[in-house]
Amino acid sequence: MRFYHNTTKFIEDFQKAGDDEKKDMLGKISSSINFNNQQNNDVNVWLYSQYREFCEKCGIEFVADGKA
């Protein structure tokens, strides 16, 4: 979880990772990727804008304003 709070490192590591590694990374932070629980909003917004479809395929739903 610590890597998720370091925005630059998370983004660099995520971009370098293969699909299986990305799924593993998302699994570790899935409860934090929620706009109502903004553990690291910079990472959340980046994932939403760059990898939304991939995240959704991994079971991550982005929630805003209490709506899925």
C-alpha positions in Angstrom: 0.0 0.0 0.0 2.9 2.3 0.7 3.8 2.4 -3.1 0.3 3.6 -3.8 0.8 6.8 -1.8 4.0 7.7 -3.8 2.2 8.9 -6.9 5.3 9.1 -9.2 6.6 5.7 -8.2 3.2 4.1 -8.5 2.7 5.5 -12.0 6.2 4.5 -13.1 5.8 0.9 -11.7 2.3 0.5 -13.1 3.4 1.6 -16.6 6.3 -0.9 -16.6 4.2 -3.8 -15.3 2.7 -6.5 -17.4 -1.0 -7.2 -17.3 -0.7 -9.8 -14.5 1.4 -7.5 -12.4 -1.0 -4.6 -13.0 -3.9 -6.8 -11.9 -2.0 -7.7 -8.7 -1.2 -4.0 -8.0 -4.9 -3.1 -8.5 -5.9 -5.9 -6.2 -3.8 -4.6 -3.4 -5.3 -1.1 -3.6 -8.8 -1.8 -4.8 -10.5 -0.5 -1.7 -8.7 2.8 -2.1 -9.6 3.4 -5.7 -12.8 5.2 -5.0 -13.5 8.9 -5.3 -15.4 8.8 -2.0 -12.3 7.2 -0.2 -9.6 9.4 -1.6 -6.4 7.7 -0.4 -4.4 9.1 -3.3 -6.7 11.1 -5.6 -3.8 11.8 -8.0 -3.3 8.1 -8.7 -7.1 7.5 -8.8 -7.6 10.2 -11.4 -4.6 9.0 -13.4 -5.9 5.4 -13.4 -9.4 6.6 -14.3 -8.1 8.7 -17.3 -5.4 6.3 -18.5 -6.5 2.8 -17.6 -10.3 2.9 -16.9 -11.2 0.1 -19.2 -8.4 -2.1 -17.9 -9.4 -1.4 -14.3 -13.0 -2.2 -15.0 -12.0 -5.5 -16.5 -10.2 -6.2 -13.2 -13.3 -5.5 -11.2 -12.5 -1.9 -10.2 -15.5 0.4 -10.3 -14.8 4.1 -10.1 -17.4 5.8 -7.9 -18.1 9.5 -7.9 -20.8 11.3 -5.9 -21.9 8.0 -4.3 -23.0 6.6 -7.6 -21.3 3.7 -9.5 
